[in-house]
Amino acid sequence: MSKRKNTKGLVRSVRQFRVYHKYIGIALAVILVMSAITGLLLGWKKDAAWIQPPSQKGASADLVDWLPLDQLAELAREALYAEHPTQSGNEIDRLDVRPSKGMTKVLFTEGYWEVQIDGTTGSILSIDKRYSDFIEQLHDGSIISDSFKLVSMNVLGIGLSVMIITGIWLWYGPKRIRARKQKIKHSGRKKAASVPK
């Protein structure tokens, strides 16, 4: 009788884990789908110009020949404002210096603008939008806020861990139940065969 109770406990456990697995899976699905799609796009960012402008080549990779960074930044700012007057006042977020390419990418705080400038001559190589930064913010949740990013990535990590554990049990639990039922059935046959007629 205790073996049957044990089997019933296993069945109850598998059913309960199925409920956890289902609801956690539904809750994580939205974040996972968003993360998967944006991750796929980010994987293609170097190969798709509409996601991230291709890196141009400057005149010299030797930093000794380069103009000072503050001058390059100012030239990039002026070029953006001249080509897109509505961006006047858009401040520089960061400089991405690429000595091997002989140029610097100047990234702006608003509108995902990027200006590529030759490090030696100061000539503008490209002015374009850099959607990869927007996609990256969607990917990690920082588009909402840094605290949302922290919470959502932790929820995703913990949730996926729970999904793995419940998924393993949903695969292994029924195997164990079948084995127990077989054992009970087999021991029942042995008892029946050993009873004298």
N, C-alpha and C positions, 0 to 999 in steps of 0.2 A: 504493500500500500504506500509506503514512503517513497518508492521509486515513482509511482504515479503522481504523487504530490509534487515531487521534484520536477517532473516533466511539465506539470501544470504551471509551476513557477517559472520555468524556462519559457513556456508559451506566453505567459503574461509579460515577462521581461521583453521578449521580442516585439510583442504588440506595442508596449510602451515606448520602446526605442523607435519603432516605426513612426509613432506620433511625433516624437522629438525631431526625428530626421526630417519629416515632412514640413513641420512649421519653421524650423530653423532654415531649411532649404528655401522655402518661400520667402522668408525675410531677407536672406542673403542674395537671392536671385537678382534683385534690382542692382545692388552694388556690384555683383559679379559680372552681370551683362555690361554695365557701364565700364567697368575695369577691363573687361575682355576686348570690347570694341575700341576703346581708347588705346589700350596696349598694342593692339594690332596696328592702329594708325601710327603710333609712335615708332613701331618697328620699321615702318616704311618712310619715316620722315626724311632720311637722307636721299631717298630715291624718288620722292614726290615733291616737286617744286612748290605746289600749292600748300603743302604742310609746312615746309621750311625752305626758304630760298637757298639755292645751291651756293656753296662757298666759292667765291671768285679768287683769282690769283693776283697778287700784287707784284710790283717791280722787283723787290729784293727781300730775301729771307734773312739778310744780315741786319740785326737790330742796330748796329752802329750807323747805318744809313737812314734810319727811321727818324721821322719828326717826333717831337715830344708828345706824349699821350694827351696832355691837356689841349694841345693844338689840334690833334686829330679829332678829339671829342667836340671841340668847338666847330670845326669844319663840318662834321657830321650833323650837328644840331642845325647849323645854318642851311645845309642842303635839304634837310627834312622840312624845315619851315618854309623854304623857298618853293619846294615842289608841292607841299601840302600846307597852305597857310592856316588851315583850321587846327593844325597841330602846334601852332605857336604857343609856347609855354609848356609843352610836353617835356618833362625833365628826363635826363639820362638815368636809367636804372643801373646799367652795368656795361663794362667793356669786356669783350671776349677777344683777347689778343691771340692771333694765330701766326707766330713767326714763320712756321714752315710754309705757310701760304702767302706770306708777305702782306698780310692785311689784318685789320681789326674790325670786329662786328660791334657796332654801338647799338645797344638795346634801350628802348625808351619805356617809361613806366606806364603810359596809357596807349591803348589800341594795338599793342603787340607789334610796334614798328621796329624795323631793323635797318640800319644803314651800314653797308660794308664800305670801308675806306682803305685805300692803298697806304701802307705804313710809310713808304718812302716819299711818294709824290703828293700825298694828301688828296688825290683825285677820288671821286666817288665812283665806286664799282657797282653798287646796287642800292636801291631804296625799295623796300617791300615789307609786307606784313609777314609775321612769323607766327603762324597758327599753332605750331608745335608747343609753344608755351601755354596757350589756352587749353589745348588737348591734355597737356601734362597736368594742369590745374584741375581739369575734370577727372583725370585718372586717379589722382591722389586725394581729391576732395578739398584741396586748398582753395578752390574757387569760392567756396562758401566762407571758410575761415580756417586758420591754422588749428584751432581747437577741434573743429569738425573733422579735419584731416586726421588728427591724433585719435579721436574717438572712433571714427569710421574704420580706420585701418586696424585698430585693436579689435573692434567688433568683428571685422572680417577675418582676422587671424584666428581669434578664439572660436568663432562660428565654424570656420573651415576645419579646425581641429576636432570640434564636436561632431561635425559631419563625417569625418574620417572614422572616428571611434564608433559612432552609431552605424555607419555603413559596414564596417568590418563585422560588428555584432549581427547586423541584419543578414549578412552572408553566412557567418559561422553558426549563429544560433539555430536556424532551421536544420543544419547538418547535425548538430548535437541532439536536437529533439528527435530527428529520425533515428539516430543511433540508439537513443534511449528507448524509443518505442520498439525498435527491433529487439533490443535486449530483453525488454519486458515480455514481448510476444514469444521470444525464444525460450525464456525461463518458464513461461506459462505452459508451453508445449512439453518441456522436460518434466514439470510437475505432473501434468496429465498422463504422460507416458509411464511415470514411476508409480502411479496409484494402481494397486492391484485390483484386478477385475474379478 
